[in-house]
């Protein structure tokens, strides 16, 4: 378990340290959920809707004009699956 003490910025903001961002797949511009608990404030990554993600991937797939072979297509799909699984 990692525990760090952080300072609040002038607007009440706190930076989530890199070790936590990497561990939990938090990215700039991504969403988080902030919840008030008995022990304090809980920050968590929201559960992604896999159907929504697949639709986004399918929409992006229509824009692929550089793929010329099945191997290129398979590599592209594998890369997108890896990104999807990291975000969940």
Secondary structure as GFF3:
##gff-version 3
##sequence-region A 1 88
A	DSSP	alpha_helix	18	24	.	.	.	ID=ss1
A	DSSP	beta_strand	33	36	.	.	.	ID=ss2
A	DSSP	beta_strand	41	44	.	.	.	ID=ss3
A	DSSP	alpha_helix	50	61	.	.	.	ID=ss4
A	DSSP	alpha_helix	70	87	.	.	.	ID=ss5
###
